[in-house]
Amino acid sequence: MQFHHHGYVSEDPRVLPADGVGLNPPKELPEKVDVLIVGSGPAGMMTAAQLAMFPSATTAVIERRDGRLKIGHADGVQARSVETFEAFDFAKKITEEAYRITETRFWKPDPDNPENIIRASITDDDPTGISEFPHLIVNQARVLDCLREFMANSPSRTAPFWGWEFLELTVGEGEYPVEVKIRGTAGEQEGTERTIYAKYVLGADGAHSKVRQDIGAEHIGKPSYHAWGVMDILVNTDFPDIRTKCIIHSKAGAILHIPREGGYLFRSYVDLGEVPEDDNGQVRKTPLEEIIKKCNEILHPYSIDVKEVAWWSVYEVGHRVTDRFDDVLVEEAGTKQPHVFIAGDACHTHSAKAGQGMNVSMQDGFNLAWKLGYVLSGRSDPSLLATYSAERQVIAQDLIDFDSDWARRMAASPGEDAEAIEDFYVKTAEFPAGFMTEYPPSLLIGQGKQDLATRVPLGKRFKSAPVVRVCDATAQHLGHLHKADGRFRIYAFADGEQGSCPKLDEWAEWMATSPDSPVNRHTPKDADIDSIFDIKVIYPMAHRDCDVTKAPKIFRPASGPLGLIDLNKVFATDVDDPIQGFAGDIFEMRGIDKGGAVIVVRPDMYVSHILSFDDTAELGEYFAGFLKDA
Ligand SMILES: Cc1cc2nc3c(=O)[nH]c(=O)nc-3n(C[C@H](O)[C@H](O)[C@H](O)COP(=O)(O)OP(=O)(O)OC[C@H]3O[C@@H](n4cnc5c(N)ncnc54)[C@H](O)[C@@H]3O)c2cc1C
């Protein structure tokens, strides 16, 4: 965490200096806003949290509930989400209070006595080390609390406006072309109707999204006519694996068992079987007692003695995805700028059992927000916004395909052998963890030279690795220093040790002095030199042999009102930190060419270009493709 560079900070350094709209944050919902976000679920709050780091933009979140979510909904937090929380500086906090999944246990009917279940096998949750971050279980409400806290501590000082319901919108002309009708649902404003004008609207209003309806986006897909009961319960039991994740198939049905945070609570997804097509939601009236009874039938010869039910629900799975994620018809793409977007469940719905909804919804928001920030802060042209639907719609379709397959296997009769399910679970682990997302070459993803960094896939998220920060001799995970501040990261992997890396030195000189360098072309003259590009150098050498003051100036920028020189961007590779468990050489770990490489990472942590030090023109062209000249 870097602070004091805007003057001495005596209080919580997570509370950033207020700026822009945060100098006088609106107490009432303003009539005109740059971005109106409908819904304070994971999609809405992630978007608002990232946008809060663009204090020149006015963002308002409206939520029809009268306050924070308290219980229910999601609890599965995938490693990619925890990695994203690290960028928002609350990964450690949420990990401390969460349950960590380390293994999954598979139970099946006992072949000698099929009325009973027996443990069939155990598998590690992350056998291949997909990520250094854990797979967590914690209530969605706590994730939203952390995002809300980040917003409150951001330069924008953003906070949701509770008790306002979205009614309808129309898109017209003018500076604030989207006209939105809303109604108060709680507090003094209850029953009051108002009209808000916005430059952009995000519909993060869940599976039954009115915003989606208003832009005429179609929710394509089908219900699967299979129902599940879900309970968050406190029990006493003789079931031995009550504190580990279990996939249980028995003659009586199936259970997905998820231990929860705090050492006692767990969530039980109980298979309620096929639902007749003309059921019309009758199954949702299944009483709690029946779900508990079914749970005990499936767990036989074990049983649960329920002490408290914190939350329960019955839901039918539907696998649906919308044909587009904004208000530009498919046939109009490229000819019209979007002004209304949808994200999260408003775009894609599927079963809860792969623990995806919240995670993918947040990545929708993380993908869209920096782009809105760049357009609203004048860094980019609105054409940038069309990349959101193009990038995320494909990912949502992959999610639906994956979940349809997983939900079918979970709902399958006990005949299907546990091995097959376990095999599918292990083979596909990278997908639900959130690391299979790969954006194809586009305006934002360069063709790049993959051979210069063979294990840094273009279009995928930057997989971090440890380095040594030279100035304080501390081992750091390079990717963990990528904060959600809306900046691009440019990592310069040197073509040799300090003093014998001519290509790096020449490139660094160009980046610092050439009018064609992206730093000089796109950084506003009145802004800090590193306000858009956070540029770091990694030398293949021992940190004690490296002199931070001898690193080229571009890696030692002076920033902030005091013009302090930042010495925290120079790294070496001799990592050996048993305390943190960090070791290894990032050049080897990530297949980086000893001849040097330049790796560009977008604000949402996806690798967007890989070039050599000679490719200065290509680097300039890449950024000029979507950044305006300052
Ligand atoms: C039982 C269950 C278990 C789940 N388990 C998991 C899991 O383990 N892991 C996982 O990743 N996902 C899980 N999910 C899915 C996850 O909860 C959703 O995918 C996620 O919440 C979607 O986020 P969202 O922001 O798109 O929508 P939501 O969380 O639905 O938020 C939408 C918000 O918009 C508000 N809203 C709606 N209409 C309006 C309006 N007109 N005006 C103003 N506000 C409005 C709502 O009140 C709500 O706060 C589960 C879902 C359920 C139901």
The ligand as a MOL file (V3000), in Angstrom:
LIG
                    3D

  0  0  0     0  0            999 V3000
M  V30 BEGIN CTAB
M  V30 COUNTS 53 58 0 0 0
M  V30 BEGIN ATOM
M  V30 1 C -29.8710 -19.6390 -3.9810 0
M  V30 2 C -28.8150 -18.9720 -4.7430 0
M  V30 3 C -27.5370 -19.3590 -4.5280 0
M  V30 4 C -26.5340 -18.7820 -5.2740 0
M  V30 5 N -25.2670 -19.1970 -5.0470 0
M  V30 6 C -24.2900 -18.6570 -5.7790 0
M  V30 7 C -22.9340 -18.9670 -5.4880 0
M  V30 8 O -22.6460 -19.7510 -4.6120 0
M  V30 9 N -21.9600 -18.3240 -6.1920 0
M  V30 10 C -22.2690 -17.4100 -7.1480 0
M  V30 11 O -21.3600 -16.8510 -7.7500 0
M  V30 12 N -23.5620 -17.0900 -7.4490 0
M  V30 13 C -24.5590 -17.6860 -6.7790 0
M  V30 14 N -25.8320 -17.2990 -6.9910 0
M  V30 15 C -26.1280 -16.3570 -8.0550 0
M  V30 16 C -25.8650 -14.9660 -7.5780 0
M  V30 17 O -26.5470 -14.6600 -6.4000 0
M  V30 18 C -26.2930 -14.0430 -8.6880 0
M  V30 19 O -25.7480 -14.5070 -9.9040 0
M  V30 20 C -25.7670 -12.6450 -8.4280 0
M  V30 21 O -26.3480 -12.1640 -7.2800 0
M  V30 22 C -26.0730 -11.7780 -9.6250 0
M  V30 23 O -25.6820 -10.4970 -9.3120 0
M  V30 24 P -26.4200 -9.2650 -9.9860 0
M  V30 25 O -25.7630 -8.0630 -9.4180 0
M  V30 26 O -26.4760 -9.4330 -11.4400 0
M  V30 27 O -27.9450 -9.3930 -9.5200 0
M  V30 28 P -28.5860 -9.4420 -8.0940 0
M  V30 29 O -27.6830 -9.9350 -7.0480 0
M  V30 30 O -29.8850 -10.1290 -8.2800 0
M  V30 31 O -28.8430 -7.8900 -7.7530 0
M  V30 32 C -29.8020 -7.1460 -8.4280 0
M  V30 33 C -30.1980 -6.0020 -7.5020 0
M  V30 34 O -31.0530 -5.1340 -8.2180 0
M  V30 35 C -32.1150 -4.7390 -7.3800 0
M  V30 36 N -33.2250 -4.4220 -8.2730 0
M  V30 37 C -33.9100 -5.2860 -9.0550 0
M  V30 38 N -34.8430 -4.6090 -9.7840 0
M  V30 39 C -34.7140 -3.3000 -9.4390 0
M  V30 40 C -35.3920 -2.1060 -9.8470 0
M  V30 41 N -36.3610 -2.1390 -10.7620 0
M  V30 42 N -35.0040 -0.9380 -9.3040 0
M  V30 43 C -34.0060 -0.8860 -8.3740 0
M  V30 44 N -33.3200 -1.9950 -7.9350 0
M  V30 45 C -33.6820 -3.1760 -8.4740 0
M  V30 46 C -32.3690 -5.9630 -6.4970 0
M  V30 47 O -33.0170 -5.6060 -5.3020 0
M  V30 48 C -30.9500 -6.4670 -6.2590 0
M  V30 49 O -30.3650 -5.8720 -5.1350 0
M  V30 50 C -26.8470 -17.8130 -6.2550 0
M  V30 51 C -28.1650 -17.3850 -6.4570 0
M  V30 52 C -29.1380 -17.9590 -5.7090 0
M  V30 53 C -30.5370 -17.4960 -5.9170 0
M  V30 END ATOM
M  V30 BEGIN BOND
M  V30 1 1 1 2
M  V30 2 1 2 3
M  V30 3 2 2 52
M  V30 4 2 3 4
M  V30 5 1 4 5
M  V30 6 1 4 50
M  V30 7 2 5 6
M  V30 8 1 6 7
M  V30 9 1 6 13
M  V30 10 2 7 8
M  V30 11 1 7 9
M  V30 12 1 9 10
M  V30 13 2 10 11
M  V30 14 1 10 12
M  V30 15 2 12 13
M  V30 16 1 13 14
M  V30 17 1 14 15
M  V30 18 1 14 50
M  V30 19 1 15 16
M  V30 20 1 16 17
M  V30 21 1 16 18
M  V30 22 1 18 19
M  V30 23 1 18 20
M  V30 24 1 20 21
M  V30 25 1 20 22
M  V30 26 1 22 23
M  V30 27 1 23 24
M  V30 28 2 24 25
M  V30 29 1 24 26
M  V30 30 1 24 27
M  V30 31 1 27 28
M  V30 32 2 28 29
M  V30 33 1 28 30
M  V30 34 1 28 31
M  V30 35 1 31 32
M  V30 36 1 32 33
M  V30 37 1 33 34
M  V30 38 1 33 48
M  V30 39 1 34 35
M  V30 40 1 35 36
M  V30 41 1 35 46
M  V30 42 1 36 37
M  V30 43 1 36 45
M  V30 44 2 37 38
M  V30 45 1 38 39
M  V30 46 1 39 40
M  V30 47 2 39 45
M  V30 48 1 40 41
M  V30 49 2 40 42
M  V30 50 1 42 43
M  V30 51 2 43 44
M  V30 52 1 44 45
M  V30 53 1 46 47
M  V30 54 1 46 48
M  V30 55 1 48 49
M  V30 56 2 50 51
M  V30 57 1 51 52
M  V30 58 1 52 53
M  V30 END BOND
M  V30 END CTAB
M  END
